[in-house]
Amino acid sequence: PFCLTAIGLIIVLLDFIFLPIFLGFDLRQSAWDPVLSWTNCLFWTLAILVVFFTGYPLRDGDIELQFRPVALRYIFGWFTVDIALVIVDWLVMLHSSRATPL
């Protein structure tokens, strides 16, 4: 999970830096924009799947690794927020891919 967290942090920082630049200035779309957008979308989708298999610490110091308790904890925790954001991300991607040919 550390690598996933590090990659996610890099993606968030890049979005934090470049999104205002692209929205604030009328910049042409480069050839890398669709690649980066699809990579971003795929990463966050896969991150949701990884969380279902990522254990969490219990109060006694052990790590819960069984699928059912891990999945239930995630579903009743951050899953709704995560899936809503990823769905919006995919809808934007699909809309933009129809609007501009790759």
Accessible surface in RSA format (square Angstrom, percent):
REM  Atomic radii and reference values for relative SASA: ProtOr
REM  Chains: A
REM  Algorithm: Lee & Richards
REM  Probe-radius: 1.40
REM  Slices: 20
REM RES _ NUM      All-atoms   Total-Side   Main-Chain    Non-polar    All polar
REM                ABS   REL    ABS   REL    ABS   REL    ABS   REL    ABS   REL
RES PRO A   1   108.55  79.1  88.72  80.9  19.82  72.1  90.95  75.1  17.60 109.4
RES PHE A   2   164.34  82.2 156.26  96.8   8.08  21.0 160.92  97.6   3.42   9.8
RES CYS A   3    92.75  70.2  89.43  99.7   3.32   7.8  29.07  73.7  63.68  68.7
RES LEU A   4    43.70  24.3  38.93  27.9   4.77  12.0  40.49  28.4   3.21   8.6
RES THR A   5    91.32  65.0  82.20  83.3   9.12  21.7  67.24  90.3  24.09  36.4
RES ALA A   6    34.36  31.6  29.16  45.0   5.20  11.8  33.94  47.8   0.43   1.1
RES ILE A   7    84.26  47.9  84.26  62.8   0.00   0.0  84.26  60.7   0.00   0.0
RES GLY A   8     5.85   7.2   0.00   N/A   5.85   7.2   5.85  16.1   0.00   0.0
RES LEU A   9   105.03  58.5  99.93  71.5   5.10  12.8 103.42  72.6   1.61   4.3
RES ILE A  10    99.61  56.7  98.92  73.7   0.69   1.7  99.52  71.7   0.09   0.2
RES ILE A  11    24.30  13.8  23.90  17.8   0.40   1.0  24.30  17.5   0.00   0.0
RES VAL A  12    76.96  50.6  75.74  68.6   1.22   2.9  76.40  66.4   0.56   1.5
RES LEU A  13    86.68  48.3  86.68  62.0   0.00   0.0  86.68  60.9   0.00   0.0
RES LEU A  14    82.68  46.0  82.12  58.8   0.55   1.4  82.45  57.9   0.22   0.6
RES ASP A  15    61.95  43.4  59.99  59.7   1.97   4.6  18.32  43.1  43.63  43.5
RES PHE A  16   154.76  77.4 142.60  88.3  12.16  31.6 150.53  91.3   4.22  12.1
RES ILE A  17    90.42  51.5  82.15  61.2   8.27  19.9  86.89  62.6   3.53   9.6
RES PHE A  18    93.40  46.7  93.40  57.9   0.00   0.0  93.40  56.6   0.00   0.0
RES LEU A  19   100.10  55.7  97.74  69.9   2.36   5.9  99.28  69.7   0.82   2.2
RES PRO A  20    79.23  57.7  66.95  61.0  12.28  44.7  73.67  60.8   5.56  34.6
RES ILE A  21    68.31  38.9  67.25  50.1   1.06   2.6  68.31  49.2   0.00   0.0
RES PHE A  22    90.91  45.5  76.86  47.6  14.05  36.6  76.86  46.6  14.05  40.2
RES LEU A  23   140.55  78.3 108.81  77.8  31.74  79.8 110.90  77.9  29.65  79.8
RES GLY A  24    59.23  73.0   0.00   N/A  59.23  73.0  28.93  79.4  30.30  67.9
RES PHE A  25   131.77  65.9 124.30  77.0   7.47  19.4 129.48  78.5   2.30   6.6
RES ASP A  26   155.37 108.8 117.01 116.5  38.35  90.7  42.89 100.9 112.48 112.2
RES LEU A  27    89.29  49.7  65.29  46.7  24.00  60.3  67.03  47.1  22.26  59.9
RES ARG A  28   221.63  93.1 199.53 101.7  22.10  52.6  86.95 118.8 134.68  81.6
RES GLN A  29   110.51  61.8  78.26  57.2  32.25  76.8  34.81  74.1  75.70  57.4
RES SER A  30    57.68  48.7  46.14  61.6  11.54  26.6  48.32 102.9   9.36  13.1
RES ALA A  31    91.87  84.5  64.14  99.0  27.72  63.1  75.38 106.2  16.49  43.7
RES TRP A  32   168.84  67.8 168.60  81.6   0.24   0.6 139.03  74.1  29.81  48.4
RES ASP A  33    30.71  21.5  27.88  27.8   2.83   6.7  14.40  33.9  16.31  16.3
RES PRO A  34    28.88  21.1  24.94  22.7   3.94  14.3  28.88  23.8   0.00   0.0
RES VAL A  35    76.27  50.2  71.50  64.7   4.77  11.5  75.92  66.0   0.35   1.0
RES LEU A  36   105.85  59.0 101.94  72.9   3.91   9.8 102.31  71.9   3.54   9.5
RES SER A  37    46.29  39.1  38.50  51.4   7.79  17.9  14.41  30.7  31.88  44.7
RES TRP A  38    67.45  27.1  67.45  32.6   0.00   0.0  65.42  34.9   2.03   3.3
RES THR A  39    73.31  52.1  70.30  71.3   3.01   7.2  56.27  75.6  17.04  25.8
RES ASN A  40    29.38  20.3  28.33  27.4   1.04   2.5   6.97  16.8  22.41  21.7
RES CYS A  41     0.52   0.4   0.16   0.2   0.35   0.8   0.28   0.7   0.23   0.3
RES LEU A  42    89.36  49.8  89.36  63.9   0.00   0.0  89.36  62.8   0.00   0.0
RES PHE A  43    25.62  12.8  21.66  13.4   3.96  10.3  25.15  15.2   0.47   1.3
RES TRP A  44    76.65  30.8  75.83  36.7   0.83   1.9  68.81  36.7   7.85  12.7
RES THR A  45    41.30  29.4  40.88  41.4   0.43   1.0  40.88  54.9   0.43   0.6
RES LEU A  46   100.94  56.2 100.80  72.1   0.14   0.4 100.80  70.8   0.14   0.4
RES ALA A  47    11.07  10.2  10.84  16.7   0.23   0.5  11.07  15.6   0.00   0.0
RES ILE A  48    13.76   7.8  13.03   9.7   0.73   1.8  13.67   9.8   0.09   0.2
RES LEU A  49    95.40  53.1  95.09  68.0   0.31   0.8  95.40  67.0   0.00   0.0
RES VAL A  50    60.58  39.9  57.63  52.2   2.95   7.1  60.52  52.6   0.06   0.2
RES VAL A  51    50.24  33.1  50.11  45.4   0.13   0.3  50.11  43.5   0.13   0.3
RES PHE A  52    30.58  15.3  30.44  18.9   0.14   0.4  30.44  18.5   0.14   0.4
RES PHE A  53   153.25  76.7 120.46  74.6  32.79  85.3 126.67  76.8  26.58  76.1
RES THR A  54    40.70  28.9  31.67  32.1   9.02  21.5  31.44  42.2   9.26  14.0
RES GLY A  55    22.10  27.2   0.00   N/A  22.10  27.2   0.94   2.6  21.16  47.4
RES TYR A  56    37.65  17.6  36.94  21.0   0.71   1.8  20.78  15.6  16.87  20.8
RES PRO A  57    96.17  70.1  83.60  76.2  12.58  45.7  83.60  69.0  12.58  78.2
RES LEU A  58    67.66  37.7  56.45  40.4  11.21  28.2  60.09  42.2   7.57  20.4
RES ARG A  59   250.60 105.2 207.94 106.0  42.66 101.6  90.41 123.6 160.18  97.1
RES ASP A  60   110.31  77.3  69.44  69.1  40.87  96.6  50.45 118.7  59.86  59.7
RES GLY A  61    59.24  73.1   0.00   N/A  59.24  73.1  34.72  95.3  24.52  54.9
RES ASP A  62    85.54  59.9  81.03  80.6   4.51  10.7  18.04  42.5  67.50  67.3
RES ILE A  63    97.45  55.5  77.20  57.5  20.26  48.8  77.20  55.6  20.26  55.0
RES GLU A  64    30.08  17.3  28.32  21.4   1.76   4.2   2.07   4.0  28.01  22.9
RES LEU A  65   131.62  73.3 104.97  75.1  26.65  67.0 105.92  74.4  25.70  69.2
RES GLN A  66   126.85  70.9 120.08  87.8   6.77  16.1  40.43  86.1  86.42  65.5
RES PHE A  67   109.25  54.7  99.50  61.6   9.76  25.4 102.12  61.9   7.13  20.4
RES ARG A  68   172.56  72.5 168.83  86.1   3.73   8.9  60.70  83.0 111.86  67.8
RES PRO A  69    39.95  29.1  32.61  29.7   7.34  26.7  37.95  31.3   2.01  12.5
RES VAL A  70     5.85   3.9   4.71   4.3   1.14   2.7   4.71   4.1   1.14   3.1
RES ALA A  71     7.71   7.1   7.71  11.9   0.00   0.0   7.71  10.9   0.00   0.0
RES LEU A  72    69.14  38.5  68.87  49.3   0.27   0.7  69.10  48.5   0.04   0.1
RES ARG A  73   136.80  57.4 123.19  62.8  13.61  32.4  40.15  54.9  96.65  58.6
RES TYR A  74    17.60   8.2  12.28   7.0   5.32  13.8  17.10  12.9   0.50   0.6
RES ILE A  75    69.59  39.6  63.90  47.6   5.69  13.7  63.90  46.0   5.69  15.4
RES PHE A  76   167.06  83.6 131.69  81.6  35.37  92.0 136.51  82.8  30.55  87.4
RES GLY A  77    44.65  55.1   0.00   N/A  44.65  55.1  25.63  70.3  19.02  42.6
RES TRP A  78   173.34  69.6 172.22  83.4   1.12   2.6 142.05  75.7  31.29  50.8
RES PHE A  79    50.29  25.2  50.29  31.1   0.00   0.0  50.29  30.5   0.00   0.0
RES THR A  80    92.87  66.1  91.89  93.2   0.98   2.3  67.08  90.1  25.79  39.0
RES VAL A  81    69.60  45.8  65.67  59.4   3.93   9.5  69.56  60.4   0.03   0.1
RES ASP A  82    41.21  28.9  38.93  38.7   2.28   5.4   7.70  18.1  33.51  33.4
RES ILE A  83    56.07  31.9  56.07  41.8   0.00   0.0  56.07  40.4   0.00   0.0
RES ALA A  84    49.65  45.6  44.29  68.4   5.35  12.2  49.29  69.4   0.36   0.9
RES LEU A  85   116.27  64.8 111.25  79.6   5.02  12.6 111.58  78.4   4.69  12.6
RES VAL A  86    13.12   8.6  12.56  11.4   0.57   1.4  13.12  11.4   0.00   0.0
RES ILE A  87    89.33  50.8  88.05  65.6   1.28   3.1  89.24  64.3   0.09   0.2
RES VAL A  88    86.25  56.8  86.07  77.9   0.18   0.4  86.25  74.9   0.00   0.0
RES ASP A  89    44.68  31.3  41.52  41.3   3.16   7.5  12.08  28.4  32.60  32.5
RES TRP A  90    61.15  24.5  61.15  29.6   0.00   0.0  58.23  31.0   2.92   4.7
RES LEU A  91   108.20  60.3 104.13  74.5   4.07  10.2 104.63  73.5   3.57   9.6
RES VAL A  92    89.50  58.9  86.23  78.1   3.26   7.9  89.19  77.5   0.31   0.8
RES MET A  93    13.91   7.2  13.91   9.2   0.00   0.0   4.22   3.6   9.69  12.8
RES LEU A  94    84.12  46.8  84.00  60.1   0.12   0.3  84.10  59.1   0.02   0.1
RES HIS A  95   134.68  73.6 129.46  90.0   5.22  13.4  88.89  91.6  45.79  53.3
RES SER A  96    47.86  40.4  45.35  60.5   2.52   5.8  37.36  79.6  10.51  14.7
RES SER A  97    35.24  29.8  19.03  25.4  16.21  37.3  12.55  26.7  22.69  31.8
RES ARG A  98   211.52  88.8 175.96  89.7  35.56  84.7  63.31  86.5 148.21  89.8
RES ALA A  99    69.41  63.8  32.92  50.8  36.49  83.0  44.00  62.0  25.41  67.3
RES THR A 100    65.44  46.5  65.23  66.1   0.21   0.5  55.98  75.2   9.46  14.3
RES PRO A 101   128.22  93.5 101.43  92.5  26.79  97.4 109.09  90.1  19.14 118.9
RES LEU A 102   151.32  84.3  81.45  58.3  69.87 175.6 107.29  75.3  44.04 118.5
END  Absolute sums over single chains surface
CHAIN  1 A     8353.0       7302.4       1050.6       6289.0       2064.0
END  Absolute sums over all chains
TOTAL          8353.0       7302.4       1050.6       6289.0       2064.0
